[in-house]
Amino acid sequence: MDDRFLIIETSNRRGQVAVAIGERVVGMRLLEEARRHARDLAPLVQELLREHTWRTRELTGVIVSRGPGSYTGLRVGLMSAKTLAYASGCELIGIDTFAAIARQAPPGAQRVDVIADAHQGKIYVQSFVNCQGGPLSIQTSAAWLEDLASGTWVTGPGLEICAGSLPQYAGLTPPQDWLPRPASLLALAWERRRRGERDDPFGLEPLYLRASAAEEKWRKKE
């Protein structure tokens, strides 16, 4: 039997669930933006597996986007993926969200900056040179723009708020490439599998650089 994978992407407002056979995505569902990931994710997974007549114990692995992104969405996605992988005994493979987005840049793009809204007037930024990711940081958009190198391609959900500020010497990817696609997560998961890499359901955590707004408010009260 060919390898079968479930793919969970909940780093953004519009969550996605997909199934793949080998290195090919064969089915996908979208989580509605106005609905809660926690309430809708499990039924959507069941629906997709049932449509392809798959049982959870037949899964080779669960691939999950680990952020950065929505705090609530990532927690729900990671917990669902970890629970399913542990219960079924299949592989668990976490993928950095920005790496998947960078992979969708135009062919030949040597440097790609992926950005996302970090709130409070700041953005997440990670630069990829020839597909190799540098450190992930939080910056003001002004500081990032000041250091933006000529010829850099820019992508990511942060363009929803920053696209109008980009200088003419920067490349702008089309909006359909700003969010990670299941096929990109799948391709990166296969690269990790070929290197013999897997994740521990008890050790895999969302990729955050700071506490959520609610956690920061709580700390200020203490």
CORGIMO-V104212 format. One record per run of one state. SS is the DSSP state (alpha for helix, beta for strand, coil for the rest). FROM is the first residue (numbers start at 0). LEN is the number of residues. If there is no record, write none. Layout:
<<SS/FROM/LEN> <SS/FROM/LEN>>
//
This chain:
<<coil/0/3> <beta/3/6> <coil/9/6> <beta/15/6> <coil/21/2> <beta/23/7> <coil/30/6> <alpha/36/15> <coil/51/4> <alpha/55/3> <coil/58/2> <beta/60/5> <coil/65/5> <alpha/70/18> <coil/88/2> <beta/90/5> <coil/95/1> <alpha/96/7> <coil/103/7> <beta/110/9> <coil/119/2> <beta/121/8> <coil/129/2> <beta/131/2> <coil/133/3> <beta/136/4> <alpha/140/7> <coil/147/5> <beta/152/3> <coil/155/3> <alpha/158/7> <coil/165/5> <beta/170/2> <coil/172/2> <alpha/174/3> <coil/177/4> <alpha/181/13> <coil/194/18> <alpha/212/9> <coil/221/1>>
//
